[in-house]
Amino acid sequence: MHKRLTMLTLLLLTAVLMLPCLSACAECPVELSAPLTGVYSWPEGSSEEEALYLYRYCYPQVDGAEELAAQINSTYLYAAEDALGFEVPMLASAMQPGDPRKIVDISHTVTYMGEEYLSVTITKRVITGGTETIVVSGHVFALTGSGAGRIVSLPVFMGILDPEETDDWYMNRQTRKADDLVRGLVWADIQASDLCYDDLTFEELEASFYPEEDFFLTQNGDVCFYFQPGLIAPEEEGLMTFSYPLWLLLDEM
């Protein structure tokens, strides 16, 4: 079968995928630099060990052509500044003495570096008392062309939509085509799997899975679509992923 189902734990994302990718391509126009890191603790002035609310982040940063690197880096600089400027202080100040301690850890993994694309996963772990929730986001940055430095959607990555397209009708049409294709492939693999919930329906998958943005690139450049832990299979199965080579997606289009 050309289609294949894989289940990656978050340990694989952080330990296995990362190492081969750092030297994936000598022609990559960017290289990794020191990450963007920061810590927010509340009450103000408390140490990380004492904080009732602790927020830590570690985002990727790159060196390379000035404009390209600045565009990529600004994505995560904005994410950090936006969180620290509003969401984090609001959530922290709402906590009361006696509440269970809350820790938010944001980390990243570089899953692919090539001549045309840089792919990153961002993992947000939230620990409240003894409960942990995990949310993973995939980002694929174009390194060449008119969209260089920006996160690309699936139809743009597949080449069926220009990154500069502004016609909403056409953009929605091409996005629907890509989404419908991937949902069909993934649904077929889910039905062949014994890992997913037995009572999962296609309508439930369709309502919670957005292939145009729920993807990253694997170390060999395949397109990997993902579901958060617990969404389509028991949470202990971890992040559920479905990987396909680009040529297969285009062949099925």
Sequence and secondary structure as in RCSB ss.txt:
>XXXX:A:sequence
MHKRLTMLTLLLLTAVLMLPCLSACAECPVELSAPLTGVYSWPEGSSEEEALYLYRYCYPQVDGAEELAAQINST
YLYAAEDALGFEVPMLASAMQPGDPRKIVDISHTVTYMGEEYLSVTITKRVITGGTETIVVSGHVFALTGSGAGR
IVSLPVFMGILDPEETDDWYMNRQTRKADDLVRGLVWADIQASDLCYDDLTFEELEASFYPEEDFFLTQNGDVCF
YFQPGLIAPEEEGLMTFSYPLWLLLDEM
>XXXX:A:secstr
   EEEEE HHHHHHTTHHHHTTS TT SEEE S EEEEEEESTT  TTT SEEEEEEE  EEESHHHHHHHHHH
HHHHHHHIIIIIHHHHHHT  TTS  EEEEEEEEEEEE SSEEEEEEEEEEEETTEEEEEEEEEEEE SSTTTTS
B  HHHHHTSS TT   HHHHHHHHHHHHHHHHHHHHHHHHT SSS TT  HHHHHHH  TTTSEEE TTS EEE
EE TTSSS GGG EEEEEE HHHHHHH 
